[in-house]
Amino acid sequence: MCEIFAGQDPNRYECVTRRLRLNGQSTSIRLERSFWRILDRIAEREGLTTPAFISRLHSEVLQLHGEAPNFTSLLRCACTIHLGEYEQDAGARIAAE
């Protein structure tokens, strides 16, 4: 079982830093490459660039909670929510066949 996890390509979990603007402020975000890929797909689905999607998400978090204490963790959790939706959609397609 652990070979599935331990045997993965190290490139998947290599940390990558991207520089972007969040609501006019220049910043950098460091995430594992696999999370960046998921965020790129979510942004594309929303019709946005990845920086625009992340900036919009950051604005919405500030509106809802007044702060974003650990925004990178929020991004990772957003990715897991997205993957859960993907799994549900795949399950629904299989059931429909």
N, C-alpha and C positions, 0 to 999 in steps of 0.2 A: 504494500500500500504506500509506504513512504517514498518509494521510487518515483511515483507520479509527481510528488511534490519536490523531493530532494533532487531528482534527476532533471529538473527543468533547466533550460538554457539560462545561464546567468545574465544574459542580455535582457531578459524579461524583467528582472528586478533591479537592474542597474538604475541608480538615481540620475535623473536628468533635471537640470535647472533651466527654467524658461523665464525670461524677463518680459513683463507686461505691465500695463497700466490698469489699476483698479480704481475706478471713479476719479481719474485724473492723477492719481499718485503712482509713480513708478515703483515697481516692486519686483521681486523674483519669487518663484514658487518652485520648490524641489519635491519631485514625486518620482516614484518608480516608473520606468518606461511603459509598463503595461497599463498603469493608470492614465498616463498621457494618451495612450491609444484609445482607451475607453472615452475619455473626455473629448477627444477629437471626433469620435463617432456621435456622441451626444450632441455636440455643437453642430455638426453637419445635419443631423436630424432636425435640429431647431432652426436651421437656415442661417446660422451664425458662424463666425470664425471662433476658434477656441478662446482667444483672449476676450472677445466680445461676450461669449457665453459665460465665462468665468466672472467677468466684471458685472454682468447682469445678476448672476447668482449672488455675488458679494453684496450688491445693492439691496437685493431682496432679503438677505440675511440681516443686514443692518436695519431695514425697515421692520422686520418681524421681531428681532431680538435686541436691537440697539448696539450690538457688537458681534464680532466673530472671533472668539478667543483662540480657536485653533482651526483656522480656515483650511489648512492642508488636510487635516483629519476629516473635516466636513466634505472636502472634495473626494476623498477616498470612500467615505460612506455613500456619497451620491453615486459613485461608480458601482457600489454593491447593490444599491437600490435599482439602478439601471439594469444590472445583470439579472436581478430577480425578475424584473419585468420581461426581460428577454426570455428567461426560462419559462415564465408563465405563457408568453405568446407562443413559444415553441410547443409547449404542452397542449395548448388549445388547437394549434394546427394539426398536431398528431391525432388528437381526439376527433377532429372533424373529418379526417381521412378515413 
